[in-house]
Amino acid sequence: MAGAIEYQKVMTEIVFINLPGPEEPTERMSGSELLHGFLADLYKSENPTIKQYISEICLKWNVHYKAASKK
């Protein structure tokens, strides 16, 4: 007989997008650098609707923005 509580261990990964990202693309940027700049730029949106949408997507995909620590 199955127990009253069933669970499944799920391994998840967390993606951190470090801020600030590159401001402008350059010729020698790798694909990951271009993606970093694109995602960091989305985070800076002034439109509250876009910001809410980005937040919802990040929550769903376990993506977190992380501000650079000051040294």
C-alpha positions in Angstrom: 0.0 0.0 0.0 1.3 3.5 -0.9 2.1 5.9 1.9 0.0 8.9 2.7 2.8 11.2 1.5 4.8 10.7 -1.6 7.7 12.8 -2.7 10.2 12.9 -5.5 13.7 14.3 -5.0 14.3 16.8 -7.8 17.7 18.2 -8.6 17.5 21.8 -9.7 20.0 24.3 -10.8 20.1 28.0 -10.0 21.2 30.4 -12.6 22.7 33.7 -11.4 22.9 36.6 -13.8 25.6 39.0 -12.4 24.8 42.7 -12.7 25.8 44.9 -14.3 26.2 43.1 -17.7 28.0 44.3 -20.8 26.5 47.5 -22.1 27.1 47.0 -25.8 28.0 43.9 -27.9 31.5 43.8 -29.4 33.0 41.8 -32.3 34.9 39.4 -30.0 32.1 38.6 -27.5 31.2 34.9 -27.0 27.6 33.7 -27.1 27.4 33.5 -23.4 28.6 37.1 -23.1 26.0 38.3 -25.5 23.3 36.4 -23.6 24.5 37.9 -20.3 24.2 41.4 -21.8 20.8 40.7 -23.2 19.4 39.3 -19.9 21.0 42.1 -17.8 19.4 44.6 -20.2 16.0 43.1 -19.7 16.3 43.5 -16.0 16.8 47.3 -16.4 13.5 47.8 -18.1 11.5 50.8 -16.8 8.1 49.3 -18.0 6.4 47.7 -15.0 4.5 45.2 -17.2 7.8 44.0 -18.7 9.5 43.9 -15.3 6.6 41.7 -13.9 6.8 39.4 -16.9 10.6 39.0 -16.6 10.2 38.3 -12.8 7.6 35.6 -13.5 9.7 33.9 -16.1 12.8 34.0 -13.8 10.8 32.5 -11.0 9.6 29.7 -13.2 13.1 28.9 -14.5 15.0 29.5 -11.2 17.0 32.4 -12.6 18.2 35.1 -10.1 19.7 38.4 -10.8 22.7 39.2 -8.5 24.2 42.7 -8.1 28.0 42.8 -8.0 29.3 43.2 -4.4 31.3 46.3 -3.7 34.8 45.7 -2.6 
